[in-house]
Amino acid sequence: MKLNNKIQRSGILFVISSPSGAGKTTLARKLIEIDSNIELSISVTTRNPRKSEKNNRDYIFVDEKSFGKMVKDNKFLEHAEVFGNKYGTLKQPIIDKLEKGKDILFDIDWQGTQELKEKESKHLVSVFVLPPSTIELEKRLLNRAQDSKEVVKKRMSEAISEMTHWAEYDYVIINDDLEQTLQKLIAILTAERLKRIRQTGLNSFVRKVIF
Amino acid sequence: MKLNNKIQRSGILFVISSPSGAGKTTLARKLIEIDSNIELSISVTTRNPRKSEKNNRDYIFVDEKSFGKMVKDNKFLEHAEVFGNKYGTLKQPIIDKLEKGKDILFDIDWQGTQELKEKESKHLVSVFVLPPSTIELEKRLLNRAQDSKEVVKKRMSEAISEMTHWAEYDYVIINDDLEQTLQKLIAILTAERLKRIRQTGLNSFVRKVIF
C-alpha cells in the first residue's frame, strides 16, 4: 500500500525484539525488502564478523578500544552487551533520518529497547515477537548448523530470559506463521504512520481545505 | 489476514468520524463486510427513517419521549443531537461484546466520540477521515440526489465545523482513494488488536511457553 506522501510526518524507530531463533532477523530482512521507507539501523559491534557478514552493511565492526572511545564521546543512542559482545547504535544518523520522515528498523534486545525508550520515546514503536512454543524455538536454534550444542543450550537459556521482557513492548506477535507475522508487522507500521501525532503536516493541510 | 485466535483479548470501540460526504458510511459498510470480528453499533435515533433504512438494522427508531426516558434511565453510553435529531448508543450490548473480545464500529461525530472517550477510553480507537479537498466534499454532497441545495449548503457548513475536530482523534486518514483508505483502516484495526494491553491472555501464554 502506498502511503499519502503529501503529508509531512516524523520518522519512527521501529523496534523488533525476540529471543534468538524466533525469526526476528528473517522478518527484519523481509520488511526492509517490501517497504522502501524503512531501513535497518546498522549497529556498531565488537564481535567477530560471521562468514556471510560485511562491514558497513551488516554491522560496523570495531575493536574494544574504539567502542570504548565512542561510548566516552557520547556517540551512542543506546549500547549494550549481549553474549559477551558489545553493540551500539550511533546517534547522529538516526536523528537526521527521523527529521526527514524516514523510519528505522532496530533488531535489538530488551536492554537496547529500554535505552531507546528512555531517549527517544516519542518516536519509538516496539514489537516483541514470541515463538509459538519452546520446542519450536529449540528446533530453530538447533537448525543453525554453525552453533555447537553447548552454544544452543546457552542460547536457549538466554532466549527464555529475553522472553520474560515481552510486557515492556507496545505490541506482541506470536510467530506461528512467518508470512502472517510479516503482514502483522506491516499493519503495525502502516497504522503507526497514520497516527495523528506523527503527521506533522496535517494542521496546514486542514487549514488549506477549510479556508 | 487471520488473527491469532488463541490469545484472549478485550474488544475495541473503533470510531470513524468524518464530515458527511467524506465516505465514512461506505467505508464502515465495507469494513464490516470484510472483517467478521467487528460489527456496527446500531444507534437509537429520533430522526425519520430514509426509504432504504430498516428499524433494528440501520437504527433503532424511537420517538422523542422514548428517547428522553432512555436518557433519564442512564441507558446510553453516549448521546448527541445532530442536525436537530437525537442519536444515542445503548450501554449494555456494548459492554457484553467488549468482554467477549468483539470489536464494535461506530460511525459517529466528534460529540459522540468525546463522550465515548470519557467513558470507555481504554477500549477506544478513533480515526478521523478527511476529504482530500472541500471541492471534492461539495461534489459528493451534491451527488446525494435526495438533498435540496439549501440542505447541501447547511451540510457543507456543518462538514467544515466537524472537520475542525480532527485533532482529537488517534489516527487521521486523507480519503483520496476509497480502497486505499479501507486498507489503512484494516491496518489500524489489525495493529490495535496486536497491542499488548489488549491481549489479556498473553501472560498465561508466555508462562506456558517458558515453564
Interface residues (C-beta under 8 A of the other chain):
Chain A: M1 K2 N4 K6 I7 V127 F128 L130 P131 P132 S133 T134 I160 M163 T164 W166 A167 Y169 D170 Y171 V172 I173 I174 D176 Q180 Q183 K184 I186 A187 I188 T190 A191 E192 L194 K195 R196 Q199 L202 N203 F205 V206 V209 I210
Chain B: M1 K2 N4 K6 I7 V127 F128 L130 P131 P132 S133 T134 I160 M163 T164 W166 A167 Y169 D170 Y171 V172 I173 I174 D176 Q180 Q183 K184 I186 A187 I188 T190 A191 E192 L194 K195 R196 Q199 L202 N203 F205 V206 V209 I210
